[in-house]
């Protein structure tokens, strides 16, 4: 019997020390950070946030890549140079005389070409081409005349629409705006989620402390029973009952400990915290008090229609669908211009013979096999689908906002009920104090009944936490920021 008691005492001592270590967070190697630091870290390093930020960087790179189309571009090319010369083969005529085709020779002779181009956002395209034939490289007279040089410029006159590069830039910029809207919304949403987890950990920590106290009380009761058995004041039945109570308290204690550790580790993982970093779990931090005071100052006294209107103006999904509609509308407009006559202005200057020219080119697709019509129908269908998506998102937003408002009313009622339960437990505590002083109940009974009051206090705090978080979510949907 003594061996069993020593074994139990050692195990209980180990659990209490281990739990105290968990609750106090004593780790000489761990870096302690505040709640504010944890939230700021989380909204930058959470895995889903990092994914959105990576997407933004990808879109920004795409925009930078598009802008490179407006830079000067220079290309050098050699139209095959064959060592030992090059000779154009021609067929003999009927008289057996080989006739020289100067135009063919000029166009197909090997040459080195340096070409520089420049595109402007307004559609002006400049090109400079300098070339020299292979055979001229060894002809001093030809070299003295200088290389062939041609400078040309083109500009679309009609229809007046952005060039393809500008169209791509416009659509990509809208995608960037969408990604940034998403990031802003998700960061604020995550901040509320992280705060909710923090408050939940505070309550779990209190419940764990309560379970540890209950476990200690049960062990003390068992020790008292065993001592009474030694002097014959208690029997085997009382010992078994005390052991059952202790075992239940041990199970509750271990479950509370496991729940606390799981939630804590899951929260740390969601925050993306580095290893050996601990967040201080304290309820009286200045940062938390500021949030509570700000939330208490919020009043949602607007009518439901006004609240919904405000939410629609601020909801990121609605803003994004409007950007999608804008992009689709632009694409449809640009596609319609393909069926119009194309008028281009061009000009060229040849530096070698000092000649120049200017002209207008007109082109029109009389029949394209129905391609234009099919493309137009596709864009119109996309626009109609986006309109339906907009209405669907608005409906979903109304339901979600209505749920939050209704939940706030339920939380308020729950607060009233928990407050009454806490007041009842407080009155019972005073009554137990009197009964204890009068000897009507034992110290052990008083201790256990005090646990009920502490449990009621934790329940009351939990409901207040729910009200705070729900209020922050409503403010988030309405675009109200601290």
Secondary structure, 3 states (H helix, E strand, C coil): CHHHHHHHHHHHHHHHHHHHHHHHCCCCCCEEECHHHHHHHHHHHCHHHHHHHHHHHHHHHHHHHHHHHHCCEEEEEEECCCCCCCCCCCCCCCCCCCCCCHHHHHHHCCEEEEEEEEECCCCCEEEEEEEEECHHHHCHHHHHHCCEEEEEEEEEEECCCCCHHHHHHHHHHHHHHHHHHHHHHHHHHHHHHHHHHHHHHHHHHHHHHHHHHHHHHHHHHHHHHHHHHHCCCCCHHHHHHHHHHHHHHHHHHHHHHHHHHHHHHHHHHHHCCCCCEEECCCCCCHHHHHHHHHHHHCCCCCCHHHHHHHHHHHCHHHHHHHHHHHHHHHHHHHHHHHHCCEEEEEEEEECCCCEEEEEEEEECCCCCCCHHHHHHHHHHHHHHHHHHHHHHHHHHHHHHHHHHHHHHHHHHHHHHHHHHHHHHHHHHHHHHHHHHHCCCCCHHHHHHHHHHHHHHHHHHHHHHHHHHHHHHHHHHHCCCCC
